[in-house]
């Protein structure tokens, strides 16, 4: 019966997806259909509902709406331009300096906003007019913005690591936050290397260097925004507060900062709270339905079967990781990051645990893989937003993106094969 139930779960889930049912409803529907095969109707419905509730009954998950609210406040609170000016301090004299400024701006703003879409939109709106004035090819500018937008999903603080921590059985959020720094920076540096080569070939110069007399003013304007990172990460690592408490502190700080900048008014708060509530409901419903799906998968033995199947193919850890990477890259092209984390963590984490891979290393590997899907067709949300902001069709930016894809996948392989890139900072802090 469990074999039949397992096939029923997979088939019904993909049928729901194929006919266009939203993924959260697909997970819930497939779970209930399968539960009806193995339990009476009343038991199946009660168990499903109970699992949905217990799946989101977590103090850690309170951090998700708070970090979402922080990102939205900072997105509307005039932070982007100040961070772009800081980025110019480091990149203003490089060939193709505006492209590098875009990348560093995405890394800074994205890490605070925690959203590749918000980063692509906010930084893209600031940078595209500047790049147009300097004669940059709009397709190249769009490709640079899109390729670097997901860095903010890897460089903490990011809600994705909090969700992974929950579904992976309680992996340290602090360790995951520290683990994301080097991979996220490597992603940014890889895109900068590609932009540098293209800029040299096309003759893009660096006319936008910030004059020395302006450096102190730029830093003074941006330090309060950047200080948020030190408050959150320093507070968590130092044991001052938990990740959940840090998220609440971040909301208060971002709100006070935006009001002090006079770039946000009290009248905007109802709209901001409404947007936060809508996003939170979507994410929490996803987590609840994924808890149902995880329960049914555990009962039917699907994760164990997939684990056994992969390990039966080869016992070479490198080949197994490459196979998992390929699967996750394909998944990321049509599935959003959050549901993919919820579905595939319980499937692949037991596999990599068999040969001693740490949950922290796998968490970074998983999220980097799925973030690549943010910038690839057909389902890449940052790809669509970045194209829209640049006023281009999605098809027009795919070719300019190809060298950036190659660079990012090279970083992914480096992260896969060198665990210390993810584990060094957590170990240094005594979190592993």
C-alpha positions as CSV (number, residue, x, y, z in Angstrom):
1,X,0.0,0.0,0.0
2,X,2.9,2.4,0.8
3,X,4.3,1.9,-2.7
4,X,0.9,2.7,-4.3
5,X,0.6,5.7,-2.0
6,X,4.0,6.9,-3.0
7,X,3.2,6.8,-6.7
8,X,-0.1,8.5,-6.0
9,X,1.7,11.3,-4.2
10,X,4.1,11.9,-7.0
11,X,1.6,11.6,-9.9
12,X,-1.1,13.7,-8.3
13,X,1.5,16.4,-7.4
14,X,2.8,16.7,-10.9
15,X,-0.7,16.6,-12.4
16,X,-1.7,19.5,-10.2
17,X,1.4,21.4,-11.3
18,X,0.8,20.6,-15.0
19,X,-2.7,21.9,-15.0
20,X,-1.6,25.2,-13.5
21,X,-2.6,24.8,-9.8
22,X,-0.4,26.9,-7.5
23,X,2.4,24.9,-5.9
24,X,1.1,25.3,-2.3
25,X,-2.3,24.0,-3.3
26,X,-0.6,21.2,-5.3
27,X,1.3,20.1,-2.3
28,X,-1.8,20.1,-0.1
29,X,-4.0,18.4,-2.7
30,X,-1.4,15.7,-3.4
31,X,-1.0,15.1,0.3
32,X,-4.7,14.8,1.0
33,X,-5.3,12.5,-2.0
34,X,-2.5,10.2,-0.7
35,X,-3.7,10.3,2.9
36,X,-7.1,9.2,1.8
37,X,-5.5,6.0,0.4
38,X,-3.9,5.1,3.7
39,X,-6.4,6.4,6.3
40,X,-10.2,7.0,6.7
41,X,-11.5,10.3,5.5
42,X,-11.9,11.9,8.9
43,X,-8.4,10.8,10.1
44,X,-6.8,11.9,6.8
45,X,-8.4,15.4,7.0
46,X,-7.7,15.9,10.7
47,X,-4.1,14.7,10.4
48,X,-3.5,17.0,7.4
49,X,-5.0,20.0,9.1
50,X,-3.1,19.3,12.3
51,X,0.2,18.9,10.5
52,X,-0.3,22.3,8.7
53,X,-0.8,24.0,12.0
54,X,2.1,22.3,13.8
55,X,4.3,23.0,10.7
56,X,4.2,26.7,11.2
57,X,4.0,26.6,15.0
58,X,7.6,27.7,15.4
59,X,9.2,30.7,17.3
60,X,12.0,30.7,14.7
61,X,9.5,31.4,11.9
62,X,8.5,34.7,13.5
63,X,11.7,36.0,11.9
64,X,10.4,35.6,8.4
65,X,7.7,38.3,8.5
66,X,10.0,40.6,10.4
67,X,12.8,40.3,7.9
68,X,10.3,40.7,5.1
69,X,9.0,43.9,6.7
70,X,12.6,45.2,7.1
71,X,13.3,44.6,3.4
72,X,10.2,46.4,2.3
73,X,10.8,49.3,4.6
74,X,14.4,49.7,3.2
75,X,13.2,49.2,-0.3
76,X,10.8,52.2,0.0
77,X,13.0,54.1,2.5
78,X,15.6,55.6,0.1
79,X,18.4,53.2,1.1
80,X,19.3,52.0,-2.5
81,X,20.8,55.3,-3.7
82,X,23.0,55.6,-0.6
83,X,24.3,52.1,-1.0
84,X,25.0,52.7,-4.7
85,X,27.1,55.7,-3.8
86,X,29.1,53.5,-1.4
87,X,29.6,50.9,-4.1
88,X,31.0,53.7,-6.4
89,X,33.8,54.3,-3.8
90,X,35.1,50.8,-4.5
91,X,34.4,50.4,-8.2
92,X,34.5,54.0,-9.6
93,X,37.9,53.7,-11.2
94,X,37.5,50.3,-12.8
95,X,36.8,49.7,-16.5
96,X,33.0,49.4,-16.8
97,X,32.7,51.0,-13.3
98,X,29.0,51.4,-13.5
99,X,28.5,47.7,-14.1
100,X,30.7,47.0,-11.0
101,X,28.8,49.6,-9.0
102,X,25.6,47.8,-10.0
103,X,26.9,44.4,-8.8
104,X,28.3,45.8,-5.4
105,X,25.0,47.7,-5.0
106,X,23.0,44.5,-5.4
107,X,25.3,42.8,-2.9
108,X,24.8,45.5,-0.3
109,X,21.1,46.3,-0.8
110,X,20.2,42.7,-1.4
111,X,21.7,41.5,1.8
112,X,19.6,44.1,3.7
113,X,16.4,43.6,1.7
114,X,16.7,39.8,1.5
115,X,15.1,39.7,-1.9
116,X,16.6,39.3,-5.4
117,X,13.5,40.8,-7.0
118,X,13.6,43.9,-4.7
119,X,17.3,44.3,-5.4
120,X,17.0,43.9,-9.2
121,X,14.2,46.5,-9.2
122,X,15.6,49.1,-6.8
123,X,19.3,49.0,-8.0
124,X,18.2,48.6,-11.6
125,X,16.1,51.7,-11.5
126,X,19.0,53.7,-10.1
127,X,21.7,52.3,-12.4
128,X,20.1,52.0,-15.8
129,X,19.7,55.7,-16.4
130,X,23.3,56.3,-15.4
131,X,24.5,53.5,-17.7
132,X,22.5,54.8,-20.6
133,X,24.1,58.2,-20.2
134,X,27.6,56.7,-20.4
135,X,26.7,54.7,-23.6
136,X,26.4,51.2,-22.0
137,X,24.6,48.6,-24.0
138,X,21.2,48.2,-22.3
139,X,21.3,44.4,-22.7
140,X,24.7,44.2,-21.0
141,X,23.5,46.5,-18.2
142,X,20.4,44.3,-17.7
143,X,22.5,41.2,-17.7
144,X,24.8,42.6,-15.0
145,X,21.9,43.6,-12.8
146,X,20.0,40.3,-13.2
147,X,23.1,38.1,-12.7
148,X,24.1,39.8,-9.4
149,X,20.6,40.2,-8.0
150,X,20.5,36.9,-6.1
151,X,23.6,37.6,-4.1
152,X,21.3,39.1,-1.4
153,X,19.6,35.8,-1.0
154,X,22.9,34.2,0.0
155,X,24.7,37.1,1.9
156,X,22.9,37.3,5.3
157,X,20.6,38.2,6.9
158,X,18.3,36.2,4.7
159,X,15.0,34.4,5.4
160,X,15.9,31.4,3.2
161,X,18.5,30.2,5.8
162,X,15.8,30.5,8.5
163,X,13.4,28.3,6.5
164,X,16.1,25.8,5.7
165,X,17.1,25.7,9.4
166,X,13.5,24.7,10.3
167,X,13.1,22.1,7.6
168,X,16.5,20.6,8.1
169,X,15.8,19.7,11.8
170,X,17.2,22.8,13.5
171,X,20.5,23.6,11.9
172,X,22.0,26.7,13.6
173,X,20.7,29.9,12.0
174,X,23.9,31.7,13.1
175,X,26.1,29.1,11.5
176,X,24.1,29.3,8.3
177,X,24.3,33.1,8.2
178,X,28.0,33.1,8.6
179,X,28.3,30.3,6.0
180,X,26.6,32.4,3.4
181,X,29.2,35.3,3.3
182,X,32.0,33.7,1.3
183,X,29.8,32.0,-1.3
184,X,27.7,35.2,-1.7
185,X,30.8,37.3,-2.1
186,X,32.3,34.8,-4.6
187,X,29.1,35.0,-6.7
188,X,29.5,38.8,-6.8
189,X,33.2,38.7,-7.6
190,X,32.6,36.2,-10.4
191,X,30.0,38.5,-12.0
192,X,32.4,41.4,-11.6
193,X,35.2,39.4,-13.4
194,X,32.8,38.7,-16.4
195,X,31.7,42.4,-16.4
196,X,35.4,43.5,-16.3
197,X,36.3,41.4,-19.4
198,X,33.3,42.6,-21.4
199,X,33.8,46.2,-20.3
200,X,37.5,46.1,-21.4
201,X,36.5,44.6,-24.8
202,X,33.8,47.2,-25.4
203,X,35.8,50.1,-24.1
204,X,33.6,51.1,-21.2
205,X,35.6,53.6,-19.1
206,X,35.3,54.8,-15.6
207,X,34.1,58.4,-15.7
208,X,32.0,58.1,-12.6
209,X,34.8,57.9,-9.9
210,X,33.7,59.6,-6.7
211,X,35.9,62.7,-6.0
212,X,38.0,62.3,-2.8
213,X,36.3,65.3,-1.2
214,X,32.9,63.5,-1.5
215,X,34.1,60.2,0.1
216,X,33.5,61.2,3.7
217,X,30.0,62.5,2.9
218,X,29.1,59.3,1.0
219,X,30.3,57.1,3.9
220,X,28.6,59.3,6.5
221,X,25.2,59.0,4.6
222,X,25.5,55.2,4.2
223,X,27.1,54.0,7.5
224,X,23.7,54.0,9.3
225,X,22.3,51.7,6.6
226,X,25.3,49.4,6.7
227,X,25.3,49.3,10.5
228,X,22.1,47.3,10.3
229,X,24.2,44.3,9.1
230,X,26.5,44.6,12.1
231,X,23.6,44.9,14.5
232,X,21.9,41.7,13.2
233,X,25.0,39.5,12.6
234,X,27.0,40.8,15.6
235,X,24.0,40.5,17.9
236,X,23.3,36.9,16.9
237,X,27.0,35.7,16.9
238,X,27.6,37.5,20.2
239,X,24.6,35.9,21.8
240,X,22.9,39.2,22.5
241,X,19.7,38.0,20.8
242,X,18.3,35.2,18.7
243,X,17.7,35.4,14.9
244,X,14.0,36.0,15.7
245,X,14.8,38.8,18.1
246,X,17.3,40.3,15.7
247,X,14.6,40.5,13.0
248,X,12.4,42.5,15.3
249,X,15.3,44.8,16.1
250,X,16.0,45.2,12.4
251,X,12.4,46.4,11.7
252,X,12.6,49.1,14.4
253,X,16.1,50.2,13.2
254,X,15.1,50.3,9.5
255,X,11.9,52.2,10.3
256,X,13.6,54.8,12.4
257,X,16.4,55.2,9.8
258,X,14.0,55.6,6.9
259,X,12.0,58.2,8.9
260,X,15.2,60.0,9.8
261,X,16.1,60.1,6.1
262,X,12.6,61.5,5.5
263,X,12.3,59.1,2.6
264,X,9.4,57.3,4.3
265,X,6.2,58.8,5.7
266,X,3.8,57.4,8.3
267,X,1.1,57.4,5.6
268,X,3.0,54.7,3.8
269,X,3.1,52.3,6.7
270,X,-0.4,50.7,6.2
271,X,0.6,49.8,2.6
272,X,3.9,48.4,3.8
273,X,2.2,46.3,6.5
274,X,-0.4,45.0,4.0
275,X,2.4,44.0,1.6
276,X,4.2,42.2,4.4
277,X,1.1,40.4,5.6
278,X,0.3,39.2,2.0
279,X,3.9,37.9,1.5
280,X,3.9,36.3,5.0
281,X,0.6,34.5,4.4
282,X,2.0,33.0,1.1
283,X,5.2,31.8,2.7
284,X,3.5,30.4,5.8
285,X,0.9,28.6,3.7
286,X,3.8,27.1,1.7
287,X,5.5,25.9,4.9
288,X,2.2,24.5,6.3
289,X,1.5,22.5,3.1
290,X,5.1,21.4,2.8
291,X,4.8,20.0,6.4
292,X,1.8,17.9,5.2
293,X,3.8,16.8,2.2
294,X,6.8,15.9,4.3
295,X,4.6,13.7,6.6
296,X,3.1,11.8,3.7
297,X,6.6,11.4,2.1
298,X,8.0,10.0,5.3
299,X,5.1,7.5,5.6
300,X,5.4,6.3,2.0
301,X,9.2,6.1,2.2
302,X,9.9,8.4,-0.8
303,X,13.0,10.1,0.7
304,X,14.5,6.8,1.7
305,X,13.8,5.3,-1.7
306,X,15.4,8.2,-3.5
307,X,18.4,8.1,-1.2
308,X,18.8,4.4,-1.7
309,X,18.4,4.9,-5.5
310,X,21.1,7.6,-5.7
311,X,23.5,5.7,-3.5
312,X,22.9,2.6,-5.6
313,X,24.1,4.4,-8.7
314,X,27.5,5.3,-7.2
315,X,29.2,5.6,-3.8
316,X,31.5,8.4,-5.1
317,X,30.5,11.6,-3.1
318,X,31.6,13.9,-5.9
319,X,29.5,12.2,-8.5
320,X,26.5,12.2,-6.1
321,X,26.9,15.9,-5.4
322,X,27.2,16.7,-9.2
323,X,24.0,14.7,-9.8
324,X,22.2,16.6,-7.0
325,X,23.4,19.9,-8.4
326,X,22.1,19.0,-11.9
327,X,18.7,18.0,-10.4
328,X,18.5,21.2,-8.3
329,X,19.5,23.4,-11.2
330,X,16.7,21.9,-13.3
331,X,14.2,22.3,-10.4
332,X,15.2,25.9,-9.9
333,X,14.3,26.8,-13.5
334,X,10.6,26.4,-12.8
335,X,10.2,26.3,-9.1
336,X,10.6,29.3,-6.6
337,X,13.3,29.0,-4.0
338,X,11.2,28.7,-0.9
339,X,9.0,25.8,-1.9
340,X,12.0,24.0,-3.5
341,X,13.8,24.2,-0.1
342,X,10.8,22.9,1.7
343,X,10.3,19.9,-0.7
344,X,13.9,18.9,-1.5
345,X,15.7,19.3,1.8
346,X,14.1,16.2,3.4
347,X,14.9,14.3,0.2
348,X,18.5,15.2,-0.4
349,X,19.8,15.9,3.1
350,X,19.7,12.2,4.2
351,X,21.6,11.4,1.0
352,X,24.5,13.8,1.6
353,X,24.5,12.9,5.3
354,X,25.5,9.3,4.3
355,X,28.9,10.5,3.3
356,X,29.4,13.0,6.1
357,X,28.4,16.3,4.5
358,X,27.4,18.8,7.1
359,X,23.9,20.3,7.1
360,X,25.5,23.8,6.9
361,X,27.5,23.0,3.8
362,X,24.4,21.4,2.2
363,X,22.2,24.3,3.1
364,X,24.5,26.8,1.3
365,X,24.8,24.4,-1.7
366,X,21.0,24.0,-1.9
367,X,20.3,27.7,-1.7
368,X,23.0,28.7,-4.2
369,X,21.7,26.1,-6.7
370,X,18.1,27.4,-6.4
371,X,19.1,31.0,-6.5
372,X,20.6,30.4,-9.9
373,X,17.0,29.5,-10.9
374,X,16.1,33.1,-10.0
375,X,17.9,34.3,-13.1
376,X,17.2,31.5,-15.6
377,X,14.1,30.9,-17.8
378,X,11.3,29.9,-17.7
379,X,10.6,30.7,-14.0
380,X,13.3,33.1,-12.9
381,X,11.6,36.0,-11.0
382,X,14.7,38.2,-10.9
383,X,15.1,37.6,-14.7
384,X,11.6,38.9,-15.4
385,X,11.9,41.9,-13.0
386,X,15.3,42.8,-14.3
387,X,14.2,42.6,-17.9
388,X,11.1,44.7,-17.1
389,X,13.1,47.4,-15.3
390,X,15.5,47.6,-18.3
391,X,12.5,47.8,-20.6
392,X,13.6,44.8,-22.6
393,X,12.0,41.5,-23.5
394,X,13.3,38.5,-21.5
395,X,14.6,36.8,-24.7
396,X,16.8,39.8,-25.4
397,X,18.9,39.4,-22.2
398,X,19.4,35.6,-22.3
399,X,22.4,35.8,-24.7
400,X,24.2,38.5,-22.7
401,X,23.6,36.4,-19.6
402,X,25.4,33.3,-20.9
403,X,28.9,34.2,-19.7
404,X,27.5,35.2,-16.3
405,X,25.7,31.8,-16.1
406,X,29.1,30.1,-16.7
407,X,30.8,32.1,-14.0
408,X,28.1,31.5,-11.4
409,X,28.0,27.7,-12.1
410,X,31.8,27.7,-11.7
411,X,31.3,29.3,-8.3
412,X,28.7,26.6,-7.5
413,X,31.1,23.8,-8.3
414,X,33.8,25.5,-6.2
415,X,31.3,25.7,-3.3
416,X,30.4,22.1,-3.8
417,X,33.9,20.7,-3.9
418,X,35.5,22.9,-1.2
419,X,33.4,22.6,2.0
420,X,35.6,25.1,3.9
421,X,34.2,28.0,1.7
422,X,31.0,27.5,3.6
423,X,32.2,26.1,6.9
424,X,35.3,28.2,7.7
425,X,33.5,31.2,9.2
426,X,31.1,29.1,11.3
427,X,34.0,27.0,12.6
428,X,36.0,30.1,13.3
429,X,33.1,31.4,15.4
430,X,32.8,28.1,17.2
431,X,29.3,27.4,15.8
432,X,30.3,24.0,14.2
